[in-house]
């Protein structure tokens, strides 16, 4: 009896050890058939098929040219698109419950904190992540929100996994900065636009000096604030500058020209007033949510701004953004739909939600289009992706199947 008990205990221990070992999820072999497949790499394919193998896209073409091998699980949909990209969010830092315990998108103890990492706050289990995925959002650029001179770092994640390690594809992408009146609502100083720019310029001057010393090996890497600002000066990260009014946009362009860092404009409600200047600067725009409340600095926002930026040749992407209401996340796909109906057009809007956003974020080698060798991120719709009543039938991220909002 003792021998049997001992054997049973050993077996149980071995089983427990096996259960505790990390398990690699092996992607299934899948064929996705669509009446229309938008690859974002040329014209849409009618009656198309996408083969997925080991988490990547294996083959794309028409159904009469692509042979579906035996053993592939087949899914069908009216419309298939690449996984959609929310180019500016605070989801994962700002949570669904709108309570202090799940609001980490803005630290108000200091107006300049480039050392704050979104990576250290991102909650992959946050309900809003699942919610966005169900709407077809497979990649989000998220992190510290606007409201401080420099509020912290952003990151790029996929809407999958249960830990930040599993979700992250770019740990640090941009530094969130804010120009305009929003800063004064969160800090006693700076309290005006000129003070905000003065504070920012002083930090950038220090960063230039620090970057030069770092290049000579004269720093030890312990000044986290200066390290990250020096990364900006050296082109290793990008400035994401929130500026809504025309004069704040012009200030952002002037600062960028003075210090020579890479920059993406965020918001840009009055961009249509300075289209030529934005185009000349070669700066992309993550446009404000099209349906943003037209108040404060966004009082002159327009449904037509995205279309005008596109017509002027300015790269654009869409965002869910941030507003202080539950659940603190718009759906970028719906924002793009309104822009599509107001001068941008359906395919241009879809491009801005997929490949265009991926290009702005520097991840177009992995996501944003349906091509051989790309990450197998797909969305299956039962109709026009920008029609409000259209449902997401299924979502694939790295070849793994997830439910859409139609399930």
C-alpha positions in Angstrom: 0.0 0.0 0.0 2.8 2.4 0.9 4.5 1.7 -2.4 1.3 2.4 -4.3 0.8 5.7 -2.4 4.4 6.7 -3.1 4.1 5.9 -6.8 0.9 7.9 -6.9 2.5 10.9 -5.3 5.4 10.8 -7.7 3.1 10.5 -10.6 1.1 13.5 -9.3 4.2 15.5 -8.8 5.4 14.8 -12.3 2.0 15.7 -13.7 2.0 18.9 -11.8 5.4 19.8 -13.1 4.2 19.1 -16.7 1.2 21.3 -16.1 3.3 24.1 -14.8 5.7 24.1 -17.7 5.1 26.9 -20.2 3.0 25.6 -23.2 3.7 27.0 -26.6 0.5 27.6 -28.5 0.9 26.2 -32.0 -1.2 28.0 -34.5 -3.6 26.0 -36.6 -3.5 25.6 -40.3 -6.3 27.8 -41.6 -7.9 28.8 -44.9 -9.9 32.0 -44.9 -12.2 32.5 -47.9 -13.8 35.9 -48.6 -16.1 37.2 -51.2 -13.9 40.3 -51.1 -10.4 40.3 -49.7 -8.7 43.6 -49.1 -5.0 42.9 -49.1 -4.0 46.6 -49.0 -1.4 45.6 -51.5 -3.1 46.3 -54.8 -6.7 45.9 -55.8 -9.2 43.9 -53.7 -9.4 40.2 -54.6 -12.9 38.9 -55.5 -13.5 35.3 -54.2 -10.2 35.3 -52.5 -8.5 32.9 -50.1 -5.8 33.4 -47.5 -3.8 30.4 -46.2 -2.4 30.7 -42.7 0.3 28.4 -41.4 2.3 28.6 -38.2 1.0 32.1 -37.4 2.0 33.7 -40.7 0.3 34.2 -44.0 1.4 31.4 -46.3 -0.4 32.3 -49.6 -3.0 34.8 -50.9 -4.9 34.6 -54.2 -8.2 33.8 -55.8 -10.0 30.6 -54.9 -9.6 29.1 -58.4 -5.8 29.6 -58.1 -5.0 28.7 -54.5 -5.3 25.1 -53.5 -6.5 24.5 -49.9 -4.5 21.6 -48.6 -6.1 18.8 -46.7 -6.4 19.4 -43.0 -6.8 23.2 -43.2 -9.8 24.5 -41.2 -11.9 26.7 -43.5 -13.6 30.0 -42.5 -15.8 32.0 -44.8 -16.8 35.7 -44.8 -18.2 38.4 -47.1 -15.3 40.7 -46.4 -11.8 40.0 -45.2 -9.4 42.7 -44.2 -6.0 42.9 -42.4 -6.2 43.3 -38.7 -7.1 46.9 -37.9 -4.8 49.3 -36.0 -5.7 51.9 -33.4 -2.9 54.4 -33.8 -3.4 56.2 -30.5 -5.0 54.8 -27.4 -4.6 54.6 -23.6 -6.4 51.2 -23.3 -4.5 48.9 -21.0 -3.5 51.8 -18.9 -7.0 53.4 -18.6 -9.5 50.7 -17.7 -13.1 49.9 -18.1 -14.3 50.8 -14.6 -13.2 54.4 -14.7 -12.0 54.2 -11.1 -8.7 55.3 -9.5 -7.4 51.7 -9.4 -7.5 51.3 -13.2 -6.4 54.8 -14.4 -2.7 54.9 -15.0 -2.6 56.9 -18.2 -1.5 60.2 -16.7 0.8 60.9 -13.7 0.3 64.4 -12.4 3.2 64.7 -9.9 5.4 66.2 -12.5 4.8 67.8 -15.9 7.9 66.3 -17.5 8.3 62.5 -17.0 9.7 60.8 -20.2 11.0 58.0 -18.0 7.6 56.6 -17.4 7.1 53.3 -19.3 3.7 52.2 -20.5 5.2 48.7 -20.4 5.1 48.9 -16.6 1.4 49.7 -16.5 -0.2 47.8 -19.4 -2.8 45.3 -18.3 -3.3 42.7 -21.0 -6.3 41.3 -19.1 -8.1 44.6 -19.2 -11.7 44.1 -20.5 -11.3 46.9 -23.0 -8.6 45.0 -24.8 -11.0 42.1 -25.5 -13.7 44.6 -26.4 -11.5 46.3 -29.0 -10.4 42.9 -30.4 -14.1 42.0 -30.9 -14.5 45.1 -33.0 -11.6 44.1 -35.3 -8.7 45.9 -33.6 -5.7 43.6 -33.6 -3.0 46.1 -32.9 -3.0 49.2 -30.7 -0.5 51.9 -30.1 -1.2 52.7 -26.5 0.5 54.3 -23.5 0.6 57.5 -21.5 -2.0 60.0 -22.6 -1.9 63.7 -23.4 -2.1 66.2 -20.6 1.5 66.8 -19.5 4.4 68.5 -21.2 5.9 65.0 -21.5 3.6 62.4 -20.0 5.6 59.2 -20.7 6.3 56.5 -23.2 3.9 54.7 -25.6 4.1 51.1 -26.8 2.6 48.9 -29.5 0.7 45.7 -28.5 -1.5 43.1 -30.1 -4.9 42.6 -28.5 -4.0 39.1 -27.3 -2.3 37.3 -24.4 -2.6 37.6 -20.7 0.7 39.4 -19.9 2.4 42.4 -21.3 5.3 40.2 -22.5 2.9 38.2 -24.6 1.1 41.3 -26.1 4.0 43.6 -26.7 5.6 44.0 -30.2 7.3 47.3 -29.6 8.1 48.0 -25.9 8.8 51.8 -26.4 7.7 53.6 -29.5 7.0 57.3 -28.8 7.1 60.0 -26.1 3.7 61.6 -25.5 3.9 65.4 -25.4 1.2 68.0 -25.1 1.0 71.6 -26.4 -1.9 73.9 -25.6 -4.3 74.6 -22.7 -4.7 71.0 -21.6 -1.5 71.1 -19.5 -2.7 73.9 -17.3 -5.7 71.9 -16.3 -3.5 69.3 -14.7 -0.5 71.3 -13.3 -0.1 74.7 -11.6 3.0 75.1 -13.7 3.3 75.5 -16.6 0.2 77.6 -16.7 0.5 79.1 -20.2 1.5 78.1 -23.7 4.8 80.1 -23.6 5.8 78.5 -20.3 5.0 75.0 -21.6 7.2 75.5 -24.6 9.9 77.0 -22.5 9.9 74.0 -20.2 10.0 71.6 -23.2 12.7 73.6 -25.0 14.9 73.6 -21.8 14.6 69.8 -21.4 15.5 69.3 -25.1 18.5 71.6 -24.8 19.7 69.5 -21.8 19.0 66.3 -23.8 21.2 67.5 -26.6 24.0 68.1 -24.2 23.4 64.7 -22.5 23.3 62.9 -25.9 26.6 64.4 -26.8 28.2 63.3 -23.5 26.6 59.8 -23.9 28.2 59.5 -27.3 31.6 60.2 -25.7 31.0 57.6 -23.0 30.7 60.3 -20.3 27.4 59.1 -18.8 26.5 56.1 -16.8 22.9 55.6 -17.8 21.4 56.3 -14.4 19.5 59.4 -15.4 16.4 57.8 -16.7 14.8 61.1 -17.8 17.8 62.2 -19.8 18.4 58.8 -21.2 15.0 58.7 -22.9 15.2 62.3 -24.1 18.6 61.6 -25.5 17.0 58.7 -27.3 14.6 61.2 -28.9 17.5 63.4 -30.0 19.3 60.4 -31.4 16.3 59.3 -33.4 15.6 56.1 -31.4 12.1 57.2 -30.3 9.6 59.5 -31.9 7.7 62.5 -30.4 3.9 62.1 -30.4 2.8 65.7 -30.0 -0.8 66.5 -29.1 -1.7 69.8 -30.7 -5.3 70.7 -31.7 -5.3 74.4 -32.7 -3.5 75.8 -35.7 -1.1 77.9 -33.7 -0.2 75.0 -31.4 0.4 72.8 -34.5 2.7 75.5 -35.8 4.6 75.6 -32.5 5.0 71.8 -32.7 6.5 72.1 -36.2 8.8 74.9 -35.1 10.1 72.9 -32.1 10.6 69.8 -34.3 12.5 71.9 -36.9 14.7 73.4 -34.2 15.7 70.1 -32.6 15.4 67.8 -35.5 13.6 64.9 -33.9 11.1 62.6 -35.5 7.5 63.6 -34.8 3.9 62.5 -35.3 1.1 65.0 -34.7 -1.8 63.9 -32.6 -5.2 65.4 -32.6 -4.7 68.3 -35.1 -8.4 69.5 -35.1 -7.4 72.6 -37.0 -5.0 70.9 -39.4 -7.0 72.0 -42.4 -5.9 75.6 -41.7 -2.2 74.7 -42.0 -2.2 71.9 -44.5 0.8 73.2 -46.6 2.9 73.6 -43.5 2.2 70.1 -42.3 2.9 68.7 -45.7 6.2 70.6 -46.0 7.4 69.3 -42.6 6.7 65.7 -43.7 4.9 65.0 -40.5 2.2 62.3 -40.3 -1.0 62.9 -38.4 -2.9 60.6 -36.1 -6.2 62.5 -36.5 -8.5 63.2 -33.6 -11.5 60.9 -33.3 -13.7 62.1 -36.1 -16.7 62.3 -33.8 -14.8 64.1 -31.0 -16.9 66.5 -29.0 -16.5 69.9 -30.7 -15.5 71.9 -27.6 -12.4 73.5 -26.1 -9.4 73.2 -28.3 -11.3 70.8 -30.6 -14.2 73.2 -31.1 -13.3 73.6 -34.8 -12.9 69.9 -35.5 -14.5 68.7 -38.7 -15.7 65.4 -40.2 -13.8 66.4 -43.4 -10.3 67.0 -41.9 -9.0 63.4 -42.6 -10.1 63.7 -46.2 -8.4 67.1 -46.6 -5.1 65.8 -45.1 -5.2 62.8 -47.4 -5.9 65.0 -50.4 -2.9 67.2 -49.4 -0.7 64.1 -49.3 -0.3 64.0 -45.5 -0.1 60.4 -44.1 -2.9 59.8 -41.6 -4.1 57.2 -39.2 -7.1 57.0 -36.9 -7.3 56.7 -33.1 -9.8 55.9 -30.4 -8.1 58.6 -28.3 -9.1 59.4 -24.7 -12.1 61.1 -23.1 -13.0 61.0 -19.5 -16.1 58.8 -19.7 -16.9 55.1 -19.3 -15.6 53.0 -21.0 -12.9 55.5 -22.0 -12.4 54.1 -25.5 -14.0 55.0 -28.8 -13.7 52.5 -31.6 -11.3 53.8 -34.3 -13.1 51.8 -37.0 -16.3 53.8 -36.4 -14.3 57.1 -36.4 -12.8 56.1 -39.8 -16.3 55.3 -41.1 -17.4 58.9 -40.6 -14.3 60.2 -42.3 -14.9 57.8 -45.2 -18.4 59.3 -45.7 -17.1 62.8 -45.5 -14.5 63.1 -48.3 -12.0 60.4 -47.5 -13.6 57.4 -49.2 -13.9 53.8 -48.1 -10.7 52.3 -49.4 -8.6 55.3 -48.2 -10.1 55.0 -44.8 -9.4 51.3 -44.7 -5.8 52.0 -45.8 -5.5 54.5 -42.9 -6.8 51.8 -40.5 -4.4 49.2 -41.7 -1.3 49.6 -43.8 -1.2 53.4 -43.4 -1.2 53.2 -39.7 1.4 50.4 -39.8 3.7 52.6 -41.9 3.4 55.6 -39.5 4.1 53.3 -36.5 7.0 51.6 -38.3 5.6 48.1 -38.2 4.5 47.6 -41.8 6.9 44.8 -42.2 4.7 42.7 -39.9 1.1 44.0 -39.9 -1.2 46.2 -41.9 -1.5 44.1 -45.1 -2.3 40.6 -46.3 0.8 39.3 -47.9 2.9 36.2 -47.8 5.2 36.1 -44.7 3.2 38.8 -42.8 1.7 38.1 -39.3 -1.6 36.3 -39.8 -3.8 39.1 -38.4 -7.2 39.1 -40.2 -10.7 40.3 -39.6 -13.7 38.6 -41.1 -16.8 40.8 -41.6 -20.4 39.9 -42.7 -20.5 43.1 -44.7 -18.9 46.5 -45.3 -16.4 47.1 -42.5 -17.6 50.7 -42.1 -21.3 50.0 -42.0 -22.5 50.4 -38.4 -24.6 47.2 -38.5 -21.8 45.0 -39.9 -20.6 42.4 -37.5 -17.2 41.0 -36.9 -17.5 37.2 -37.4 -14.0 36.3 -36.4 -10.6 37.7 -35.7 -7.2 36.1 -36.2 -4.1 37.3 -34.5 -0.8 35.5 -35.3 -3.0 32.8 -36.7 -5.0 32.3 -33.5 -8.7 32.4 -33.7 -10.7 34.8 -31.5 -14.4 35.6 -31.4 -15.7 38.8 -33.0 -18.6 40.9 -31.8 -21.0 38.9 -33.9 -20.3 35.7 -32.0 
